[in-house]
Amino acid sequence: MELYSYWRSTAAWRVRIALALKGLTPRHLPVHLVRQGGEQHAAGYRARNPLELVPTLMVDGRALTQSVAIVEWLEEQYPTPPLLPANAWGRAQAREIALLIACDIHPLDNLRVLQYLTATLGITEEQKLAWYGHWVATGLRALEAMLCENTARGRYCVGEQPTLADLCLVPQLYSARRFKVDLTPYPTLVAIDAACVVLEPFQRAAPDAQPDAE
């Protein structure tokens, strides 16, 4: 098992957390998303991931892309500890939270979008940060409201152990802090994040703990 990853990629980080929680240690293959125009655009990597993104998980010569799909595959192949609740409603809630982040927040604010805004459309750095802050705040505001109403919420997003939802939340809040987004309006999200980041698997998966960290 090999994981193509970038230390600060939030999508790759989700998969690293899942692997750490499952006790799996694949070979780490760094893909620098900025150096020399981005190593993800090289022909060799593009053959594994035609979308030219990370992560890519290689298993027995076969490639899996898309972080949520990878985590779902890991959950099926290595069910202990579970990353989805035992009941159908809890599983749906965990996926709902994960997809809100992975589909509604992250795609608007990832590296290739921000690069396109500045390099191709010519917007200023200030405008770029305003774009980022607007879409992140829009998503986090909805997520805070959802979690406040969720009777299944415990220490973590859905219950008393980390799930797929938490795997997505922690990297997203890290990214928000990096871009100076005010997290004061989201105390529930901040509390869940704080409960997660003290766990050893989350610490092992964190950006600064990666071999390609800069």
C-alpha positions, 0 to 999 in steps of 0.5 A, a space after each residue: 500500500 502506497 499513499 501519494 500525499 502532500 503534507 498540507 493537503 487537507 484531502 490527503 490529511 483526511 486519508 492519513 488520519 483514517 490510516 493512522 486510526 486503522 493502524 495502517 502504515 503505507 509507504 509515503 510518497 510525497 507529491 509537492 503541489 507547488 514546486 516546479 509548477 506542481 509535481 501532480 502535473 507530471 506525466 508519471 503521476 497523471 497516469 495514476 490520478 488523471 485529475 492531477 490531485 492528491 491523495 492517491 492510494 495505490 493498493 496492489 498496483 491499483 489506484 484509488 483517488 478521492 479522499 472520501 472514497 478511499 476512507 470508505 474503502 478502508 472502512 470496508 477492508 479494515 472495519 476496526 476501529 469503525 469510522 462510521 456509526 453502527 446505526 444507519 442514521 448516524 452513518 448518514 449524519 457522518 457522511 452528511 458532515 463529511 460531504 458538506 466539507 469535501 464537496 461544498 467547502 473544499 472544492 471552492 478553496 483548494 490550491 488549484 482554484 486559488 491559483 486560477 483566481 490569481 494567475 489566470 483571472 488576475 485577482 489581488 491577494 486581498 480579493 483571493 482571501 476574501 473569496 476564501 473567507 466567504 466560502 469557508 464561513 458560509 460552510 462552517 456557519 451551516 455546519 455549526 448550526 447542524 451540529 448544534 441541532 444534532 442530538 447524536 453529537 457527543 465529544 465528536 461530530 457524531 457520538 463518542 468516537 471519531 468518524 469520517 466527519 471528524 476526519 474532514 473537520 480537523 483539516 478544514 479548520 486547520 486550513 481556515 486558521 491558516 488563511 486567518 478565518 475567524 473561528 469565534 462564531 463556531 464554538 462547537 466546531 472548535 471544541 470538536 477539533 480540540 477533542 480530536 487533535 489531542 489523539 495520537 492518530 490525529 497527531 501522527 497524521 498532522 502536517 508538521 509530522 509528515 516527512 515532506 513538511 516544510 
